[in-house]
Amino acid sequence: MAKEVLYSSTRGEKGNIKASEAILRGLAGDGGLYVPDHIPHLEKSLREIADLDYQGTAYEVMKLLLTDYTEEELKYCISHAYDSKFDTQEIAPLSEADGAFYLELYHGSTIAFKDMALSILPYLMTTAAKKNAVKNDIVILTATSGDTGKAALAGFADVPGTKIIVFYPKHGVSPIQERQMVTQKGDNTCVIGIEGNFDDAQTGVKKLFTDKALAELMDSKGFQFSSANSINIGRLVPQIAYYVYAYCKLLKEGRIADGDEINVVVPTGNFGNILAAYYAKNMGVPIAKLICASNSNKVLFDFFKSGEYDRNRDFVLTSSPSMDILISSNLERLIYHIAGNDSVKDADLMAKLSNDGKYEITDDMRAKLDSFYGGYATEEETFATIKKVFDGAGYLIDTHTAVASAVYDKYKKETGDDKVTVIASTASPFKFTRSVMNALGHGDDSKDDFALADELSAISKVDIPEAVTSIRTAEIRHKTVVDRTEMEKAVKNFLGI
């Protein structure tokens, strides 16, 4: 039987807790993120896992990290999450195009990769609440750069015993991303635009999480916070599964031999998705290079190049808004691991980030990043890549996936490494219709995003996803916009406290 995995804060808060407790809390009380006390190795061989479907693969991964969930509980969560809400039977198809394999993670109900984890999080959360005899309503508090918000809203809408509040940068998401959120149904849902960028929203949310007086007030009124961001370990663990699945699918199709190494390219903002690939590597998946692709907000590229993380720079609004982030929260988990699981060192570096906006890691820590490669793509390179892949392979990708594809091209030219490579394709091109149409040379400022979606469908012979057609005429239900200094007041208003 697998050894129990316990979770502790990256910043040293006393006491180890079970997975279900970590999922309920979301963020540790000292502001740290929960990390496993060890990373278990896959029990079944990759050859054996290759015979399983997506749901079976997810179980093989999740049972090892969420060890206080019973087999029955986990299988219930998995079967209810990965069902007909995905528009392909495979859940995460792998498409070969332009010299790489694109892992399509956008076939869920909100057409972005966040669905892969946020379809299951409500089930993990409500199961955890029962296991821990929680009587309070769970209030999911989340900041979004565009995709997490809608995926979380869709997952938690009308789930008994929960409420969900999503903050998003009012002028920092695509029109379709915003429309998806502000039309969200459900009496327990609340969407609030803030005058500021994603980092402002995320910083505000973290501040609310660690406000002891607010926690006491909420508890007295029957509420407690948890998170649907990838700072929640319940978001991160399900993401590991799709890298295991991708490898095993390549194995099953004879694209690689058992034990062959592959490279993985991930368009990266908050660092959760590529961290999941790092955990998959540590669980036994033969991943050689973890290629971290950034847009013009290239704080991670500079970090991998220099060892210094410095958010003191201009924030750039790009055509890949889910990556418009200067504080990559999940990087803290990696920092903790490469510091030898040293919470004192981690806390010191995070204090420097908070106070000075930057920190530098040691040479010893840098040596442990040898499996990572950082690259970035400009707006021009991103648009050129969308056109190149469509014209050359007839394959349509969105702006975020294009950043990854452009960075992969640079990586190959620089290194000559031609290993089989999986690119995480993180959103449907129809979520960023205007940018994709501009890239293809069919831009038209006189048309709205829905008219452009019709044209994109005609050009590409790809059906418009139901997630887009369903919001064309949907009622706008959420109209609140606040200053970033008014986030606590907005939360209290929604909860009536």
C-alpha positions in Angstrom: 0.0 0.0 0.0 1.2 3.5 -0.9 2.7 5.6 1.9 0.4 8.4 3.1 1.2 11.8 1.6 0.9 14.7 4.0 1.0 18.4 3.2 2.8 21.3 4.8 3.3 25.0 4.0 6.2 26.2 1.9 6.8 28.9 4.5 7.0 26.6 7.6 3.6 26.8 9.3 3.7 24.1 12.0 2.0 20.8 11.4 1.4 18.4 8.5 -2.1 18.0 7.3 -4.0 15.5 5.1 -4.8 16.2 1.4 -8.5 16.8 2.1 -7.6 19.5 4.7 -5.1 21.2 2.3 -7.8 21.3 -0.4 -10.3 22.8 2.0 -7.9 25.5 3.2 -6.5 26.4 -0.3 -3.7 28.6 1.1 -1.8 28.1 4.3 -2.3 30.5 7.2 1.2 31.9 6.8 0.6 32.7 3.1 2.5 29.7 1.9 1.4 27.0 -0.5 0.8 23.4 0.5 3.3 20.9 -0.8 3.5 17.1 -0.5 6.1 15.7 2.0 7.3 13.4 -0.8 6.4 12.8 -4.4 5.4 9.2 -4.8 6.4 7.1 -7.8 3.7 5.7 -10.1 2.7 2.2 -9.0 1.7 0.8 -12.4 4.2 0.8 -15.2 3.6 3.3 -18.0 3.0 0.4 -20.4 0.1 -0.7 -18.1 -1.3 2.8 -17.7 -1.2 3.1 -21.5 -4.1 0.6 -21.6 -6.3 2.9 -19.4 -8.6 5.7 -20.5 -8.2 9.2 -19.2 -10.3 8.5 -16.1 -8.3 5.5 -15.3 -5.0 7.4 -15.7 -6.3 10.2 -13.5 -7.1 7.7 -10.8 -3.6 6.1 -10.9 -2.1 9.6 -10.4 -4.5 11.0 -7.8 -4.7 8.0 -5.5 -1.0 8.5 -4.8 -1.2 12.1 -3.8 -4.7 12.4 -2.3 -4.2 9.5 0.1 -6.9 10.2 2.6 -9.6 9.8 -0.1 -11.0 6.3 -0.4 -11.0 4.5 -3.8 -14.8 4.9 -3.9 -14.6 8.6 -3.2 -11.9 9.3 -5.8 -13.5 7.2 -8.5 -16.8 9.1 -7.8 -15.1 12.4 -8.2 -13.3 11.4 -11.4 -16.3 9.8 -13.1 -18.5 12.8 -12.4 -15.9 15.3 -13.5 -14.7 13.7 -16.7 -18.0 12.9 -18.4 -20.2 14.2 -21.2 -19.4 17.9 -20.4 -16.2 17.3 -22.5 -17.0 17.4 -26.3 -14.6 14.6 -27.2 -14.7 11.1 -25.8 -10.9 11.2 -25.2 -11.0 14.2 -22.8 -7.5 15.3 -23.9 -6.8 14.4 -27.6 -3.3 14.5 -28.9 -3.0 16.0 -32.4 0.2 15.9 -34.5 0.9 19.1 -36.4 4.0 21.1 -37.5 6.5 18.7 -36.0 5.0 18.4 -32.5 2.1 16.7 -30.7 -0.5 19.2 -29.4 -2.2 18.0 -26.2 -5.7 19.6 -26.6 -6.7 20.5 -23.1 -9.7 22.7 -24.1 -12.5 20.3 -24.8 -14.4 21.0 -21.5 -17.4 23.3 -20.9 -15.4 26.5 -20.9 -12.9 25.7 -23.7 -9.7 26.2 -21.7 -7.3 23.8 -19.9 -8.6 25.0 -16.5 -11.6 22.7 -17.1 -9.3 19.7 -16.7 -8.8 20.5 -13.0 -11.8 22.7 -12.2 -14.3 20.0 -13.3 -13.1 17.8 -10.5 -12.3 20.4 -7.8 -15.9 20.9 -6.6 -16.2 17.2 -6.1 -12.9 17.0 -4.2 -13.9 20.0 -2.2 -17.4 18.8 -1.2 -16.0 15.3 -0.4 -13.3 17.0 1.8 -16.0 19.0 3.6 -17.9 15.9 4.5 -14.7 14.0 5.5 -13.7 16.9 7.9 -17.2 17.5 9.3 -17.2 21.1 8.0 -20.4 22.9 8.9 -19.6 26.3 7.3 -20.4 27.2 3.7 -17.2 27.1 1.6 -16.6 30.4 -0.1 -14.4 29.9 -3.1 -12.4 33.1 -3.6 -10.4 33.4 -6.8 -8.5 35.8 -9.0 -8.4 35.1 -12.7 -6.4 36.3 -15.7 -9.3 35.0 -17.8 -9.7 31.2 -17.8 -9.7 30.1 -14.2 -12.7 32.3 -13.4 -15.2 30.9 -15.9 -14.0 27.3 -15.3 -14.4 27.7 -11.5 -17.8 29.4 -11.9 -19.0 26.6 -14.1 -17.7 23.9 -11.7 -19.2 25.5 -8.5 -22.4 27.0 -9.8 -25.3 25.8 -7.6 -23.1 23.3 -5.8 -24.8 23.0 -2.3 -22.8 24.4 0.6 -20.6 26.6 -1.6 -20.4 30.1 -2.9 -17.9 31.5 -5.4 -16.5 35.0 -5.9 -14.3 35.7 -8.9 -12.2 38.9 -9.3 -10.9 39.7 -12.8 -9.0 42.6 -14.3 -11.8 44.6 -16.0 -9.6 45.6 -19.0 -7.3 42.6 -19.0 -9.3 39.7 -20.5 -10.6 39.0 -24.0 -14.3 40.0 -24.8 -15.3 36.3 -25.0 -13.6 35.5 -21.7 -15.4 38.4 -20.0 -18.7 37.5 -21.6 -18.4 33.9 -20.4 -18.0 35.2 -16.8 -20.5 38.0 -16.6 -23.3 35.8 -18.0 -22.7 33.0 -15.5 -25.9 31.6 -13.9 -26.2 30.3 -10.3 -27.4 32.0 -7.2 -24.1 31.2 -5.4 -21.9 33.0 -8.0 -20.4 36.5 -7.9 -18.2 38.0 -10.6 -16.4 41.3 -9.9 -14.2 43.3 -12.3 -11.4 45.3 -10.7 -9.7 48.5 -11.9 -6.2 47.0 -12.0 -4.3 44.0 -13.5 -4.3 40.3 -12.6 -1.4 40.7 -10.2 -3.5 43.3 -8.3 -6.4 40.9 -8.2 -4.2 38.0 -7.0 -2.5 40.1 -4.4 -5.9 41.3 -3.1 -7.2 37.7 -2.9 -4.1 36.5 -1.0 -4.5 39.4 1.4 -8.1 38.4 2.1 -7.1 34.8 2.7 -4.6 35.8 5.4 -6.8 38.4 7.2 -7.4 36.8 10.6 -10.1 39.3 11.6 -12.0 38.6 8.4 -11.7 34.8 8.9 -13.2 35.2 12.4 -16.0 37.3 11.2 -16.8 34.9 8.4 -16.7 31.9 10.8 -19.2 33.6 13.1 -21.5 34.0 10.1 -21.1 30.4 8.9 -18.5 30.9 6.1 -14.9 29.9 5.4 -12.6 30.7 2.4 -11.0 28.3 0.0 -9.4 28.7 -3.3 -10.0 27.5 -6.9 -6.7 29.0 -8.1 -3.8 26.7 -8.8 -2.4 27.7 -5.4 -4.9 25.0 -4.2 -3.2 21.6 -4.3 -6.6 20.2 -5.4 -6.2 22.1 -8.7 -2.6 21.0 -9.2 -2.9 17.3 -8.6 -5.4 16.7 -11.4 -3.2 18.5 -13.8 -0.4 16.0 -13.3 -2.6 13.4 -14.9 -2.6 14.8 -18.4 1.2 14.6 -18.8 1.1 11.0 -17.7 -1.8 10.4 -20.2 0.1 12.2 -23.0 3.2 10.1 -22.6 1.2 6.8 -22.3 -0.8 7.7 -25.5 2.4 8.3 -27.4 3.6 4.9 -26.1 0.4 3.1 -27.0 0.4 4.6 -30.6 4.0 3.5 -31.1 5.3 7.1 -31.4 7.9 6.4 -28.7 9.3 3.2 -27.1 8.9 2.5 -23.4 11.4 4.6 -21.5 12.1 7.1 -24.4 12.3 10.7 -23.1 10.0 13.4 -24.4 10.0 17.2 -24.1 7.1 19.1 -22.8 6.3 22.8 -23.8 3.9 24.7 -21.6 2.6 28.3 -22.1 3.1 29.6 -18.6 1.7 32.4 -16.4 1.0 31.3 -12.9 3.4 28.3 -13.2 0.8 25.7 -12.1 0.6 23.8 -15.4 4.3 23.4 -15.9 4.8 22.5 -12.2 2.3 19.7 -12.8 4.6 18.4 -15.6 7.6 18.7 -13.2 5.7 16.5 -10.6 4.8 14.0 -13.4 8.5 13.8 -14.2 9.3 13.2 -10.6 6.6 10.5 -10.4 8.4 8.6 -13.2 7.3 10.0 -16.6 10.5 10.2 -18.8 10.4 14.0 -19.4 13.7 15.4 -20.5 13.1 19.2 -20.9 10.3 21.2 -19.3 10.1 24.2 -21.7 8.6 27.2 -20.1 7.1 29.5 -22.7 6.4 33.2 -21.8 4.9 36.1 -23.7 6.2 39.6 -23.4 5.7 39.5 -19.7 8.9 37.4 -19.6 9.7 37.4 -15.9 10.1 33.6 -15.9 12.4 33.7 -19.0 14.6 36.1 -17.2 14.5 34.0 -14.0 15.7 30.8 -15.8 18.4 32.8 -17.5 19.7 34.7 -14.6 18.5 33.1 -11.3 16.9 36.4 -10.4 13.1 36.8 -10.1 12.2 40.5 -10.6 8.7 41.7 -11.0 9.8 45.3 -11.0 8.9 45.9 -14.7 6.1 47.2 -16.9 3.1 45.0 -17.1 2.2 44.3 -20.7 -1.3 43.6 -22.0 -0.9 41.0 -24.8 -3.0 38.8 -27.0 -2.4 35.9 -24.6 -4.0 37.4 -21.5 -4.0 34.3 -19.3 -0.2 34.6 -19.3 -0.1 38.3 -18.5 1.3 37.7 -15.0 4.4 39.1 -13.2 3.9 37.1 -9.9 3.9 33.4 -10.8 2.5 32.0 -7.6 3.2 28.4 -8.2 6.9 29.0 -8.7 7.1 29.2 -4.9 6.5 25.4 -4.8 9.4 24.8 -7.1 11.6 27.3 -5.1 10.8 25.3 -2.0 11.8 22.0 -3.6 15.0 23.2 -5.1 15.9 24.8 -1.8 15.9 21.2 -0.4 12.4 21.6 1.0 13.7 24.4 3.2 10.7 26.5 4.4 13.0 29.1 6.1 14.8 29.8 2.8 11.6 29.9 0.9 9.9 32.3 3.4 13.0 34.5 3.2 12.9 34.7 -0.6 9.1 35.3 -0.6 9.5 38.2 1.9 12.1 39.7 -0.4 9.6 39.4 -3.3 6.9 41.1 -1.3 9.2 43.9 0.1 11.6 44.5 -2.8 9.8 42.9 -5.8 12.6 40.6 -6.4 14.9 37.8 -5.1 17.8 35.8 -6.3 18.4 32.0 -5.8 21.7 30.4 -5.0 24.0 28.6 -7.5 23.1 25.3 -5.8 19.4 26.0 -6.4 20.0 27.0 -10.0 21.8 23.7 -10.6 18.6 21.9 -9.8 16.8 23.8 -12.6 18.7 22.0 -15.3 15.7 20.3 -16.7 13.9 23.6 -17.3 14.4 25.8 -20.4 12.9 29.3 -20.5 11.9 31.0 -23.7 9.5 33.8 -24.8 7.7 35.0 -27.9 6.8 38.5 -28.9 3.4 39.5 -30.2 4.7 39.4 -33.8 6.1 35.9 -33.3 2.9 34.7 -31.7 0.8 35.9 -34.6 3.3 34.6 -37.2 3.2 31.2 -35.6 -0.6 31.0 -35.7 -0.5 31.7 -39.4 2.5 29.3 -40.0 0.8 26.3 -38.3 -2.5 26.9 -40.0 -1.1 27.5 -43.5 1.4 24.7 -43.2 -0.5 22.0 -41.3 -4.2 23.2 -41.5 -4.2 23.2 -37.7 -5.7 26.1 -35.8 -4.2 27.2 -32.5 -5.0 30.0 -30.1 -2.6 32.7 -29.0 -1.3 31.0 -25.8 -0.6 27.7 -27.6 1.1 29.8 -30.3 3.5 31.3 -27.7 4.5 27.7 -26.8 4.9 26.7 -30.4 7.0 29.8 -31.2 9.2 29.1 -28.2 9.6 25.4 -29.2 10.8 26.5 -32.6 13.4 28.7 -31.0 14.4 25.9 -28.6 14.9 23.5 -31.5 17.0 26.0 -33.5 19.1 26.8 -30.4 19.7 23.2 -29.2 19.2 20.8 -32.2 17.1 18.7 -29.8 14.6 16.7 -31.9 13.0 14.5 -29.2 9.3 13.8 -29.5 7.6 16.9 -28.0 4.2 17.5 -26.5 2.9 21.1 -26.5 0.2 21.9 -24.0 -2.6 23.5 -26.1 -4.4 25.4 -23.4 -7.4 27.2 -25.0 -9.7 27.0 -28.0 -8.8 29.4 -30.8 -12.5 30.6 -30.5 -11.8 32.0 -27.1 -9.5 34.6 -28.7 -11.2 34.9 -32.1 -10.2 38.5 -32.9 -6.5 37.8 -32.3 -6.6 34.6 -34.3 -8.4 36.2 -37.2 -5.9 39.1 -37.2 -3.0 36.6 -37.2 -4.6 34.8 -40.2 -4.9 38.1 -42.1 -8.7 38.2 -41.8 -9.1 40.9 -39.1 -12.0 43.2 -39.2 -12.5 45.9 -36.5 -16.0 46.6 -37.7 -17.2 43.2 -36.6 -17.8 41.8 -33.1 -16.1 38.7 -31.7 -19.2 36.5 -32.5 -19.3 37.6 -36.2 -15.6 36.9 -36.4 -16.2 33.4 -34.8 -18.6 32.6 -37.7 -15.9 33.6 -40.2 -13.2 31.7 -38.4 -15.3 28.6 -38.4 -15.9 29.0 -42.2 -12.2 29.5 -42.9 -11.0 26.7 -40.7 -13.8 24.2 -41.1 -13.9 23.9 -37.3 -17.3 24.1 -35.6 -17.8 26.9 -33.1 -17.8 25.4 -29.6 -21.0 25.4 -27.7 -19.3 27.5 -25.0 -19.2 30.4 -27.4 -22.6 30.0 -29.1 -24.4 29.7 -25.8 -23.2 33.2 -24.6 -24.1 35.2 -27.8 -27.5 36.3 -26.4 -27.1 35.3 -22.7 -28.2 37.9 -20.1 -25.4 39.8 -18.4 -25.9 39.1 -14.7 -22.7 40.4 -13.1 -22.1 44.1 -13.5 -20.0 45.1 -10.4 -16.7 46.8 -11.0 -14.6 48.0 -8.0 -11.3 49.6 -7.2 -8.6 47.1 -6.1 -8.8 48.7 -2.6 -12.5 47.7 -2.3 -12.2 44.0 -2.7 -12.9 43.2 1.0 -16.0 45.4 1.0 -17.3 43.6 -2.2 -16.9 40.2 -0.6 -18.8 41.3 2.5 -21.6 42.8 0.4 -22.1 39.5 -1.5 -22.0 37.4 1.7 -24.3 39.9 3.6 -21.9 40.3 6.5 
